[in-house]
């Protein structure tokens, strides 16, 4: 993996961690922030048609406060 790619991944992991810290307080906001992060970092990876389904998955995970599951879904979808 190239340095630029590793730096991007480290920055994304940090952004995901920051978003997940607030999942208990506002799961909707957590899910929305993660979706926006994904769309911004990986344009074209999730079609506009698939975004509501992906948001719902993230929201369900955030409501259960399953941070590791959210990280796994995010990394498996975007790596």
N, C-alpha and C positions, 0 to 999 in steps of 0.2 A: 504494500500500500504506500502510495506516495505521501510525502510530508503534507502537502496541501490537503489531500483527502483525509488524512488522520486529524489534522487541525480542524477541518470542517466537522468531522464526526465528534470530536471532543467538544466543540462549541455547541453542537446540537444536543449532545448528552447533557451538558450543563443546562441548556435552556429547557429541556424536558424535565430535569430534576427540579428546577425552579418552579415550573408550572405545576408539577405534582405536589409540591409542598402545600399548596392551597386547595387541594382537592376536597378536603373535609369541609372547609368553609363554603366553597362554591363549586360543586362538581360541574355545573353547566359552563362556568367560566373556564375551568380547567380543560374540559373537553374542547371548547371553542379555541382556546389558546394553542392546544396541541394540534388541532386541525389546521389552524392558520400557519403555525410553524412548519408543518409538513408541506402545505401547499406552497409556501414561500421558498423553502429549502429545496424542494423537489417538484418544480413546476411540471405539470403534465403527467405525473405519476398516478394521481387520482383524478379521474374525470369528474366534471361537475355533477354528472348523474350519480356517481358513486359516493360523493361527499356526504350526503345525508346518512347513508348507511354506516360509513366510517365514523361520523360524528356520534351516531347512536351507540356504536360499539365502545367508543371512548367514554361516552357519558355513563354507560352502564358500569364500566370499569372504575371510573372516578367515583361514582356513587357508592361502590363497594369498598372504596379506598384501597384498591389493589394496585399499588404503585409498580410492583415488579411485572405484573401482567400488562400494564400500560406500556412500560418500557419495552417489553418483549414484542408486543403488537407493533409498536412504533418502529423498532429496529428491524423486525422481520418484514415489515411492509416497505421500508425505505432503504434497505441496504442491498 
